[in-house]
Amino acid sequence: MDFAGKHVVVTGAGKGIGRAICLVLNRRGARVTAISRSAADLDALKKEIGCETIAVDLADAEATRKAALAALPADYLVNNAGTTELEPFLDVSVENFDKLYAVNVRAPMILSQEYARDLIRRGQKGAIVNVSSISSFIGFADHAAYCASKGALDGMSRVMANELGRHGIRVNCVNPTVTLTPMAVKAWSDPEKSGRMLSRIPLGRFAEPDEIAEVILFLLSDEASMVNGLAMPVDGGFMIN
């Protein structure tokens, strides 16, 4: 998968899966624009791979649209940024619910709108990968708002694949199991909880960020030129149990 000469925009690029995506893309020759809320994380990434950076809080719709426009034109888009708050369903606050939808669903919508409009205007094809979660399929306790937001992202992505596919823009989701990022460590730090999860994964372990990044690069690439509208579990077999 050669991305030489290609410009890829990656959100949530400062840590975890997003950072891994940027590093792998850089090794494959891509020019990367990294978007993250943390300027410090972006500075560290820029020093390592020389990427372009945009610091923005994706919970802010207007700032998100400005960032999207500033990143264009681009060949590919990876909507990886995400956030979570762990609350029992009866305790989910409206504020946290709205924040998760703003970052996990609305921000990918805004970025994808501007990216796709630019491609259509220029008569170019492209590809979007939205980083979802197996939480869109499974009702994990204490993850009501997160599961809801990832289910919404999958649903929106199917509509995007239908409408944008007619313009030569493919849209797919990657749905990882627990991936060893800072957010996952926060969510799965309880050994009893993580043990139950691991017992359902035939491969017996959680995913590494690079493993998710490689699947994302495949879905962006021409090798996946007939793959559109997929929600692809990358879960070590969790979904078969």
C-alpha positions in Angstrom: 0.0 0.0 0.0 1.9 3.0 -1.4 0.7 6.4 -0.4 3.5 8.4 -2.0 2.3 11.8 -3.2 -1.0 11.4 -1.3 -2.3 13.9 1.3 -4.2 12.3 4.2 -6.1 14.1 6.9 -6.2 12.3 10.3 -8.2 13.5 13.3 -7.4 12.4 16.9 -3.8 12.2 15.7 -2.1 13.1 18.9 -2.4 9.7 20.7 -3.2 6.0 20.3 -4.7 4.8 17.0 -4.5 8.3 15.4 -0.9 8.7 16.1 -0.2 5.2 14.8 -2.1 6.0 11.6 0.1 9.0 11.0 3.3 7.1 11.6 2.3 4.3 9.3 1.2 6.7 6.6 4.4 8.6 6.9 6.4 5.4 6.4 4.3 4.7 3.3 5.1 8.1 1.7 2.0 10.1 2.5 1.9 13.8 3.4 -0.1 13.9 6.6 -2.2 16.7 8.2 -2.7 15.8 11.8 -5.7 17.2 13.7 -5.9 17.0 17.5 -7.1 19.0 20.5 -3.6 18.9 22.1 -1.1 21.2 20.7 1.7 19.5 22.7 0.9 16.1 21.2 0.8 17.7 17.7 4.2 19.4 18.3 5.7 16.0 19.3 4.3 14.3 16.2 5.5 17.1 13.9 9.0 16.8 15.3 8.9 13.0 14.6 7.5 12.9 11.1 7.3 16.5 9.8 3.6 16.6 9.3 1.3 19.5 9.1 -0.8 20.1 12.2 -4.1 21.8 13.2 -5.1 22.1 16.9 -8.8 22.2 17.4 -11.5 21.2 19.8 -13.8 19.0 17.7 -16.7 19.6 20.2 -16.8 23.1 18.7 -18.7 22.8 15.4 -17.6 26.1 13.9 -14.0 25.6 14.8 -14.2 22.0 13.3 -15.5 23.4 10.0 -12.7 25.9 9.9 -10.1 23.2 10.6 -11.6 21.0 7.8 -11.4 23.8 5.3 -7.8 24.6 6.4 -6.7 21.0 5.8 -8.0 20.8 2.2 -7.4 19.7 -0.5 -6.8 16.1 0.6 -6.9 12.7 -1.1 -8.1 10.7 1.9 -9.8 11.4 5.3 -9.6 9.4 8.5 -12.1 10.4 11.2 -10.4 8.8 14.2 -11.0 11.3 17.0 -13.3 10.1 19.8 -14.0 10.6 23.4 -15.9 8.7 26.1 -17.4 9.1 29.6 -18.1 6.1 31.7 -21.5 6.4 33.4 -24.3 3.9 34.3 -27.3 4.5 32.0 -29.4 6.0 34.9 -26.7 8.5 35.6 -25.8 9.6 32.0 -25.9 13.4 32.0 -27.2 15.4 29.1 -24.0 17.3 29.0 -21.8 14.2 28.5 -24.3 12.7 26.0 -24.1 15.8 23.9 -20.3 16.1 24.2 -19.9 12.5 22.9 -22.2 13.0 20.0 -20.5 16.3 19.2 -17.0 14.7 19.0 -17.9 11.1 17.9 -20.6 11.9 15.3 -21.0 15.5 14.5 -17.3 16.3 13.9 -16.9 13.4 11.4 -20.0 14.7 9.6 -18.6 18.2 9.3 -15.1 17.1 8.2 -16.6 14.6 5.7 -18.9 17.2 4.3 -16.1 19.7 3.5 -13.8 16.9 2.3 -16.4 15.5 -0.1 -17.6 18.8 -1.3 -14.0 19.7 -2.3 -13.5 16.4 -4.1 -16.8 16.6 -6.0 -16.0 20.2 -7.0 -12.6 19.1 -8.4 -14.0 15.9 -10.0 -11.8 13.7 -7.9 -12.4 10.3 -6.2 -11.5 9.6 -2.6 -12.0 7.5 0.5 -13.1 8.1 4.1 -12.6 5.8 7.0 -14.5 6.4 10.2 -13.1 4.8 13.3 -16.0 3.3 15.2 -16.0 0.5 17.7 -17.5 -2.9 18.5 -19.4 -0.8 21.0 -21.7 0.0 18.1 -22.8 -3.6 18.2 -22.6 -4.5 21.9 -24.3 -2.9 24.9 -21.4 -2.6 27.3 -22.3 -1.5 30.8 -21.5 2.1 31.7 -21.0 2.9 28.0 -24.5 4.1 27.1 -23.6 7.4 25.5 -20.5 5.9 23.8 -22.3 2.9 22.4 -25.1 5.3 21.1 -22.6 7.6 19.5 -20.7 4.8 17.7 -24.0 3.2 16.5 -24.9 6.6 15.1 -21.5 6.9 13.4 -22.0 3.5 11.7 -25.5 4.5 10.6 -24.4 7.8 9.2 -21.5 6.1 7.4 -23.8 3.8 5.6 -25.7 6.8 4.2 -22.4 8.5 3.3 -21.3 5.3 1.5 -24.6 5.3 -0.5 -24.6 9.0 -1.4 -20.9 9.7 -1.7 -20.2 6.4 -3.4 -22.1 7.8 -6.5 -19.3 10.4 -6.7 -16.5 7.9 -6.4 -15.9 8.5 -2.7 -15.9 5.3 -0.7 -16.8 5.4 3.0 -16.1 2.5 5.5 -16.0 2.1 9.2 -13.4 0.2 11.2 -14.8 -1.2 14.5 -11.9 -2.2 16.8 -12.1 -4.1 20.0 -10.3 -2.6 23.0 -7.1 -1.1 21.6 -4.3 -0.3 24.0 -4.6 3.5 23.9 -4.8 5.9 26.8 -8.6 6.1 26.5 -8.8 2.3 26.5 -6.6 2.0 29.6 -9.0 4.4 31.3 -12.1 2.4 30.3 -10.7 -1.1 31.0 -8.4 -0.6 34.0 -10.5 -2.9 36.2 -8.9 -6.5 35.9 -12.3 -8.1 36.5 -13.9 -6.1 33.7 -11.0 -6.6 31.3 -10.8 -10.3 32.2 -14.4 -10.9 31.1 -13.7 -9.1 27.8 -10.5 -11.0 27.1 -12.2 -14.3 27.8 -14.5 -13.6 24.8 -11.6 -12.8 22.4 -10.4 -16.1 20.8 -7.0 -14.5 20.1 -6.7 -13.8 23.9 -5.5 -10.3 23.8 -6.5 -6.7 23.1 -5.4 -4.9 19.8 -2.4 -2.8 19.3 -2.8 0.6 17.6 -0.6 -0.4 14.6 -2.9 -3.4 13.9 -5.9 -1.0 13.6 -3.8 1.4 11.5 -2.9 -1.2 8.9 -6.6 -2.1 8.4 -7.4 1.6 8.0 -4.7 2.0 5.4 -6.1 -1.0 3.5 -9.6 0.5 3.4 -8.2 3.9 2.1 -6.0 2.2 -0.5 -6.8 1.2 -4.1 -6.5 -2.4 -3.0 -10.0 -1.9 -1.4 -11.4 -0.1 -4.4 -14.7 -2.2 -4.3 -15.2 -2.0 -0.5 -17.8 0.6 0.4 -20.3 0.8 3.3 -18.5 -1.7 5.5 -18.5 -1.7 9.3 -15.5 -4.0 9.8 -14.8 -5.5 13.3 -11.1 -5.7 14.1 -11.6 -7.7 17.2 -9.7 -10.9 17.4 -12.9 -12.9 16.9 -14.9 -11.2 19.7 -18.0 -10.9 17.6 -18.2 -14.6 16.8 -18.8 -15.5 20.5 
